[in-house]
Amino acid sequence: MFFMIILLYKEEYYEDLLNSLVESGINDSFVIEGQTINQAVNINLPIFSGLKYRFKDSERYSKIIFSTIKDKNQFDYFINVFKDYKIDLNKEEVIRIYILKLDSVFGKDEEFKIE
């Protein structure tokens, strides 16, 4: 079992990302809106607002998606489906995906039991 964290920086790919997750059977997900630390500093600390031009991600949109994945094959299938939308996953300013192997999961049904 794996835990996937997706940071999506381009709003125009949000629907494609959701479609890819659903088509891959990755339904145990949570979506939250976020901002980079640079955005938070620019918005909440006015003293730094004059430095906004220095931050390359000052206008960055972001969605954060947390998902559990049954196995590596499901993740590979998801990546292939997502690539079908012609999205360059290697561009840092588009998306970032983290995959973590889980040791234990509590509060889930038998399907998520780790062996």
Buried (B, 14 or more C-beta within 10 A) or exposed (E): BBBBEBBBBBEEBBEBBBBBBEEBEBEBBEBEEEBBEBBEBBEEEEEBEEEBEEBEBBEBBBBBBBBBBBEEEBBEBBBEBBEEEEBEEEEEEBBBBEEEEEEEEEEEEEEBEEE
